[in-house]
Amino acid sequence: MNFGNMNRETSRRRPAGTPGHPRNLRRTPKGSLPGNILMALTLLFFYLPILFMVVFSFNSSKSLTSFTGFSLRWYETMLKSHGMMESLYVTIIVAVVATVISTIAGTITAIGMSYSRKLIRRYITQVNDLPMMNPEIVTAIGLMLLFITFNVERGFMTLLLAHIAFCIPYVMLSITPRLRQLDPNLADAAMDLGATPWQTLTKVIVPQIWPAILSGALVAFTMSFDDFIISYFSTGGGVKNLSIMVYTMSKRVNPSINAISTLVVLFITLGVVLMNVVPWLREKYQKRHPKITEGEFRKRPRRWPWILLAALVVLASMFGLRKGLVSDRPYAGQTLHIYLPGEYVGENFISGFEELTGATVVADNFDSNEQMYIKVANGDSYDVLIPSDYMIERLIQEDRLQKLDKTKLETAMSLLVDDTLNLNYDPGNEYSVPYFWGSVGIVYDKTKVSEADLEKEGFSIFLDPRYKGDIYLYDSERDSFMMALKALGYSMNTKDESQINEAYNWLLECVRTMDPEIVTDEIIDNMAQGRKALGLIYSGDAAYVMAENDNMGYYLPKEGSNLWCDAMVIPKNARNVDLAMAFIDYTCQYEAAYDNSSYVGYTSPNREVMEELSETDFAGINAYLPRTGYDKDEVFEFDENVRRLIADQFSRVKIAASNAD
């Protein structure tokens, strides 16, 4: 019987609408329209931000929302930035070295485990899986405590060791399944045929599992290249990889980050293209030359090692040339370690100092004065610190700072505004020189909040039911209590516990009834985009917000505010005092002060710079010029008992806020 003819006859007799009819089979679509749309949206979701980043890396201004013209400005800034380029070098070196070592260690361990007893294999597998199952923060803190316990100074070596440690499990995870597929008698057969153990390993086993080794190495490199949490807790001494560098710029995204990220994307794209193009070219070449065998093809000379060597020589020559160019400068070869808030320097500020002195600047960033204090109290050595007024007072009280040689700073100090000198935290400026100054006020959306309401209510506007769910509170115990105390008519430096308790209840009422969002530096971008009606903010951040959005305003309540000053100090354990003094003097000069203030937005203590910028870059922006001579504005004073009390109460306020949510 001819079953083929029967099937054809049966299909002919079927109506065209039945499922089995050939016409219907031919018309079955290869992909559904919703599926294609979903795929397109997914690709758009992943790649549109990258495209946005690449485009704005060529923006002529620092705006991240408005493209003002094509420019290579941020690529030039990136190349001039010693810290940014060094973070890129550290990222690449650590990723490559960690990948090589972890791949070798993981491969040997996996092979050894595969030929071990079942109990040992099970034990090693569980130990290997634990770091991958653990939350990364737990591993990071564990490594940090290990280094602290054994008194290991954190830096490049601890960063590298940490990366090797967390990369090994991923290599083993890639190789172990491939080893299980091998014939368990393969090694014995090779040695029976006369191979040594080393030959068995390198010429029999490794070639069989080579794809798995390569896969493990790629995973290790990827994990190392983009790691942040473990790196953040494992490094120190100014050694930062790219992820830590980006984190320190989270206050305001520095457009230079777009430039360096674009280069990384470019290199990755080239790598992916080469991985796909090289095999295709190889296959095409072999088709054109069929007489060349696979073995002969592998023996042909390869040019890429020589190209890589030439690139390394060029890089080494560039570094040697740079050292030669700065060798005749007064501080050539010396290193200055500074510790300052994140994104607190101008575009060319640090590179300008390096060019002037020949020194290298290593800048570490802190999120809060309290974080800075912990490091200083634990003995970490820096040459220059830039804390706030009240913290300077605390450091002076605890004898952690050294007096400045004012004979070397006479010219620099004469350039500064009188309102920033001889303040109560450091009378006579024996220990400090102002860096930035400003106030704390209310940033508001003019389309939602009227200035008349602000004048009428002051800080009490944060209790106005009309703005429920539409306000930001700043995650700072000092400034939040300042706001509450001023709203109640008290001094922000009060030591009266009953007044502080009233302020605590004021804040509790605010978080329980007004549904505020408690933020830190997120307020900058959020208010620039008009996401809420008003918020508590530092004047320099308000100046940036107002420059980005014309609908934003800044108001200083009549009850008074915090008139703050951040200043440069030299700790007792500074290693390079002369260079630190040169840095302080340089910071006060017109060029450096202008670069700093025009870029960051905070008010410069340099008199000429302050007056010029208030009439040019920040013309019409009242947040730039601090309010002076107003008797209700105060500078914070440090009191340990008050600090502990408001720290405890503010933590309760935040708990109440989270419970209200």
N, C-alpha and C positions, 0 to 999 in steps of 0.2 A: 504494500500500500504506500502511495506517495503522500506522506504527511505534509510535505511542503505545499503541494497543489491543493490539499484539503484546506489548509490554513488560508491560502490565498482566496479560495472560493468562499470560505466562511466570512472572511473580511469584506468581500464584495457584497455579500448578502446583508451585512449590518447596515442599519441606517446611519447617515452621516452624523447624527447627534449622539450616538452611543460612544462610551469612553474608549472602546478598543479600536475604533475606526482609524485607519492609517492617516487620514486627513487631519484628524484631531491630534494624533501623535506628532505630526510634523509642525503643528501650530502651537505646541506647548512652549511657552516662553522660557528662556534660560534664566531670567531673574525677574523678580517682581518689582514693580515701580516703588512701593513703600520701602522695600529693602535697599534699592539704589539711592533713594532720597536719604534714608537713615545713614547709609555709608558716606554720602556726600556731606551731610551735616557733621558726622563724626570727624571726617578729615578737615572740614572747615574749623571745627572746634579746636583741633590740635595745631593746625598750621597757620591759622589767621593771626594768633598772638605772635608767632615767630616772624611772620611777614611784617606785622606792625612794628616789632622790635628792630628789624633790619631797616625799614624805611626811616624810623626816627633816629637811628644811629647816624644818619646823614643830615639831621635837622640843624639849621644854623643857630637856633636858640635852644635853651634848656627846657622848653616846654615839652610836656609829654602828651599834650592834647591838641596842639596846633602846629602844623608843619609850616615854618616860616621861610624855608628856602634851603637849597642844597649846600652842604658844607662838610668838610673833613675835620671840622673843629674838634670833635670828640675823639677821633682817632689820634689826632695830635696830642690831645690831653692824656689819652690812655698811654701813649708811648712815653710821655714825659713823666707820668706817675710811676715813681719807683715802687711804691707799695702795690699798685695794681699789677704791674708787670711781674714783680716778684711773686705775687700770689699765683699768677698763671704758671710761672716756672715751677713753683713748689707743687702745684696741682699735678702738672705733667710728670715731674720727676718722681714724686711719691707714687702716682698711679702706675708708672712703668716699672719702678723697682719693686713695689708691692706685688704687682702682677707676676713678675718673673719669679720672685722668691716664693710667693704663695702657690704658684703653679708647680714649681719643682717640689716643694714640700708636700702639697696636696696629692700630687701624682705618686710620689714615693710612698706616702702613707696609705693611699688607696690600694696600691699594688700589694703592699705588705699586709694590709688588712684582708685582702682577698685570699691570701694564702695562709691565714691564721685560723686558729680554732674558732668554732661557732660562738663560744662564749665571749671571746675577745672581740670578734667582729661585732657582736651585738652591743658590747660595752662602748667600743669606739664610735659606732654609729650613733648611739644616744648622746655621747659627749659632743659629737660633731653637729648634731641637729639642734642642740640646746641654744647656741648663739643665734641661730636663724629664727628660732621660735620665740626667744626673748624679745621684749620691746627694746628698741635700739637705745633708748635713754638709759635702761638698766645696764646694758653692756658698757655704755659710755661712762656712767658714774663708777662702775666697777673698775674700769681701766684707770680712771682718774685716781681713785682711792688706792689702787695698787701702786701707782707711781708716787703718790704722796707718802704712803706707808714706808716704802723703801728709799724715800728721800731722793728720788730721781728728778732732776730738773727737767721740766717739760719744755719741749721744743721740737726741732725737726726729727730727732731720733725717736722720741716717744710717739710722734705723729705717724712715722713710718711703721713702727712696731705695732701700733694699734690697727693700721690698715692691713698689715700682713695677717694679723690675728683674725680679723673678721672676714678676710677674703678666702682663707684656706678652706673653711667649710663649704663655700660655694664651688670651689674647684673640685673638692671630693664628691660633692653631690652630682656634679656633671660626669665624673669619671666612673664612679662606682657601678652604675647600671650597665655601662659598656663592658666592664670587667666581668660582670656576672654572665654576659653572653659568650665569653670566651670558653674554649674547651679547657677544663681544669688540668688536663694532662699536657697542655701545650708546652709549658716550661720544662717538664720532665723529658718530653720528646726531643726538645732542642738540645738539652744537655746530654742526652743519650747519643745524639749525633755528633757530639764533640764540642758544643758551644760552651763557653765559660758563663758563669752567672751574669757578668757584665754584658756579654754579647747577647745572652738570652733576653736581658732586660731591654737593651738598646736596639737590637735588630729583629726581635720577634714580638715582644709584648707591646712596646711603645708604638711601633708602626700600626699595630692592630687597633690601638685605642687613640691614635693621633687625632681624629676628628673630635673626640670627647675632650681631649686635653685642650685643643684650640677653643672649643666652646667654653670650657671652664675658665680659660685665660681671658676671653672676651667678657664674660660675666664679671670676673674679678676686676678687670680694668674699668668697666662701667660703674661697678659699685664703689670703687675707690675714687673715681674721678668726680662723682657728684655727691659724695658723702658730706654731711654737715654736722650732725649731732655728735658722732663719735669724734670727729676732728675737733669740734669746738671744745670738748672736755679734755682732749688728749694733748693739745698743743699749748704753747706759751712762748714767752720771750720774743713776741712780735712775729712769730712764724705763723702765717695764715695761708690757707688754700683759697681757691676762688669762691667757694660757697660761703666761707666765713667773711670774705671781703664783701660779697653781695649783702650778707646779713647786716653788716655794720653800716650799710648804706640804705637801710630800710626806712630811715626817717624821711628822706626824700630820695627817690631813685635818681642817682647820678647818671646822666645820659652817656657817660663814658662806659658804664656797664653795658649799655646797648651795643657799643662798639666792640668791646671785648667778647661779648656773647655772640655777636655776628661773626667774628673771626672763628670762634669755636664751632659754630654751625657750619661755616664754610669748610673747615678742616674735616669735620665729620662727613659732610656731603662728598667731599673729594675722596675720602676713604671708602665710602660706600660705592661710589662710582668706580673707583679702581678695583675694588673687590669683584665687581660685576664685569668690568671691561677687560681686565687682564686675562681671566680664563677664556673669554671669547676670543681675544687676540691670539692667545696660545693655541686654541683649537683651530683657528683660521690659519695660523702659521704651519701647523702640522699637516693640515689638508693640502697646503701648497707644496710642502716638502715631505711627501709620504715615505721617502726612504730613510728619514731620520727617525730612529726608534725612540721610545719613551726614555730609556736609559741614557741614550746619547743627548737627548734634549735636556735632561737634568744636569748633565755634565757641562753644558755650555756655560760660558762665563756670565755671571750676573753683575749688572751695573749698579743695582740699588744699594749694596753696601758701601760702594765708593761715593755715591751721591749723598748718602746719609753721613758718611765721614766728612765729606766736604762741607755739608751744612753745619756740622758740629764745629769744624775749624773756623768757619765764618762767624758763628756765634761767639766762639772763644775770642776771636780777633776783635769783635765789636766790644766785648767786655774789657779786653786789654786796652783798646783804644780809649774807651771811656775813662779807665783808670789813669791812663797817661795824660788825658786832657785835664783831669782835676788834681794831678799830683803836685802841682805848684801852688795850690790854694791852701789857706791857713789851717784848715782842719781836715785835709785830705786823709782818707783812710779811717777816720773816726766815725763812730756811730752814735746817734742821738736817739734815745728811747723816750717817746712821749706817750701820755695816756690822757685821752680826751673824749668828749661825747662824740657819738657817731655823726658823720656828715657835718663837720663843724669847721671845715677849712675850705678856702677858695680853690678855684680851678687850677691855678699855677702856684699856689702858696708854698707847698712843700718842695716841688721841683725847683722853684726859684731859690729857696734857701740852700738846696743841695748844689745848685750851680754856683752860687755865691761863695760857699765855704768849702766845697769839695767833700763834705761829709755825707753820710747816708742817714736818712731819717727812717726809723721804724716806729710807726704809729699804731698803737692799740686803742680800741674804742670801748667805752662802757655805756651801759644803758641808763644807769642812775648813779648818783653820788654814793649811795650806799654800797653798790657793787664795787665802785672804785675803792671805797674805804676798806672793804674786806681784803682786797688784794694788797693794799699798802700795809694794813695791819698785820698781814701774814708774811711780810718781808719781801714782797716782790719789788724789784729794783727798777725805777724809772728816773730819768733825768729831769723831766718836766711833767707836772700834772696840771690839768685845767678843771678844777672843781668849782662849785658854787660858793657863795659867800659864807653861808652857815657852816658848810663842811670845812672851809678854810679855817674858820674860828675853832672848830673841833680839833683839827690837825695841829693848830698852834697850841691849844690847851694840852694836848697829849705829847707835845714836843716831838712831832714827826716831821717838822719842816725846818730848813735852815734859813737864816737871814740872808737877804740879798746884798751884794756889794753895790750899793747905790751910786758909788763913784763911776761905775761903768754904765749907769743907766740915766744919768742926768739929762742928756739930750733927749732920750726916748721919753722920759717922764714929762718933759716940758711940752711934748706934743699932745698930751692927753687932756680930755675935758675935766675940769675941776670937780664936777658932780660925781666922777668915778673914783676920786682919790680921797684918802684919809677917811674912809668909812669905818663904822663902828666895829666891824669884824677884824680889821687890821689897821689900827690908827697909825698914821705915818707911813703906811705901805712898807713896813719893814720886811714882810714876807711875800708880798704879792704884787703883781702888776696886772691891771685890768685887760681882759681879752675881748669880751662882749658884755653889753648891759641892756636892760630893758625892763618891761613890766609884765604883769599878768592881768588880762582883761577878758572881755567877752567878744568873740567873733560872731557875727549874726548876718543872716540873709535879709537884705533890705526889702525884698519883696514879701517877706513874711513877718518881720519884726520892725516896728517903728522906733525911731530914736526917742520919741516922746515917752514911750513905755519904758525904755531903758533908763531915761532920766528920772522917771517917777519911781521905778521899782529897784533899780540897781541890781545887785546880786540876787535880790529876792525874786527876780524874774524867773529864776530856776525853780520856783515854787508856784508859778502861775499856771493854773490848769489848762489854759489855752494852748500850752506848748507841751502837753503831756505826750511822751513818746517821741518828741521831736528835739531832744537836747542831748548834748554830750557833756559828761563830767570827765575831768582829767584824772588819770590813775596816779595821783600824787597825794600822799597824806598831807604834806605841808600846804600845798596850794588849795586843796579841798577844804582844809580847816581854815585857811586864810579867808576863803570866800565866805564860809559860814560865820566866822567871827566878825568879819567886816559887815556882813548883812545884819548882824545883831548889834552892831555899834561898838564892838570891842577891838582892842589892839590885837594884831595877829601874833604879837610876842607876849601875850598875857601868860602869867604863871598861875592864875587863879583857876583852880580845878573846877569850880562851879561854872565858870564861863566856858571852859573847854567842854564840860558836859552838856551845856546848852547848845554849843556848836555841834556836838555829836548827835544830839536829838534833832537838830535842824537838818543834818545830812541824812539821818534815818528817815525823816519825813519826806525828804526829796526822793530817795531811792524807792520808797514804798508807794508813793502817790504819783510820781511823775514818770515812771518807767524810763529812766535815762540809760544811755549806753555809756559804760565806763571804758575809756580808751586811753591810749598814749599817743604815739605819733601818727596813728591812723587818722586822727582828726584833721591833719593837714590836707591830705588828698580828698578826704570825704567832704570837708567843707569847701574845698576848691571846686568840687562838683555839685555843691548845694544839696547835699543829701539830708541835712537837718536844718532846723531854724537857727539854732545858736549853740554855743559851747564855750567852755573855759579854755583859754589858750595863751601861750607865750607870745609876746609882741612880735618877735622875729618870725615866728611861724605864721602869725596873722598877716604880716607884711607880704609873705610869699603867697598866701591864700588870696589876698586882695589884688596882687599883681596878676594872678591867674584868672580871677573872676571879678568883674566889675560890680557884680551885685552884692559883694561881701563888704561888710564894714567892721570897724573895731571900736569898742567903747570901754572907757575906763570909768567905773562908777565913782560917784562923789564920796562914797564911804571910805575911799582909799584903796590901795592895792599893794602888792608886793613889788617893790623896786629892787630888782635883783642885779647881781654882778658876778660874772664868771671871770676868774683871774688865773694867771700863770704863777705857779709856785715850784720850788725845787725841794724835793724830799731829802731827809737826812742821809739816806743811803744812796743818793745819786752818784753815779760813777764818772760822769763827765760834766762837772760843774761849769767849766769855762765855756764849753760848747752850749750848755743850757743858757748861760747868760747871753751868749751871742744870738741864740734863738729868740729870747725874750726881746732883746734890742731890735732885732730884725722885724718881729711881729708888730712893733709899735710904729715902724716907719710907714710913710704914706703909701708906697706901692703895695706892700704886703697887706696893710690894713684895708686898702681899697679893694684888692682882690678878694679878701675874706668877706667883707661886709656886702659888697655888691653881689656876690655869688650866693651866700648863705641867707642873707636877709636880716640878720641881727645887727643891732646898732654898734658901730665901731666907737671905741673910746677916743680914737684919733680925731681931734677937733676939726681939722680940715676935711677929712674924709666924711665925717658925719654931716657937715654943712653942705658939702658938694652933692652927696647922694640924696639928701633930703630935697634938693632942688632939681635933680636929674632922674636917676633910676626910680626913686621912690617919691617923686613929686605927687602930691595929692593923697599919699598913703600915710594917714596919721599914726599908724602902728609903728612906723620906723623911728620917729623921734620920741623918746620917753618923756613923760610928764615930770617936770622938775619944779622944785620949790613949793610943792603941795604938802602941807604939814600932816595930812592923813596917810600919805604913802610912807611905807616903812621898809627897812631892810631886815631880813630875818636874823635873829640872834639864836645862838645854839644853847640849848639847855637839855641835858641828858634826861632828866625826869620828865620834862614835857615831851620830849621825843618818844620815850617809851610809852607814855600815856596815849598820845595821838596815834602811834603806830598800832597799838592794841585796838583802839576804838575804830580806826579806819578799816582794819581787817574785819571787824564786825559789820561795818557799813557795807563792805563788799559782799559778805555772806548774806546780809539782808537783801541786797540787790539781786544776788543769784537766786535766792528763795522766791523773791517777787516775780522773777521771770518764770 
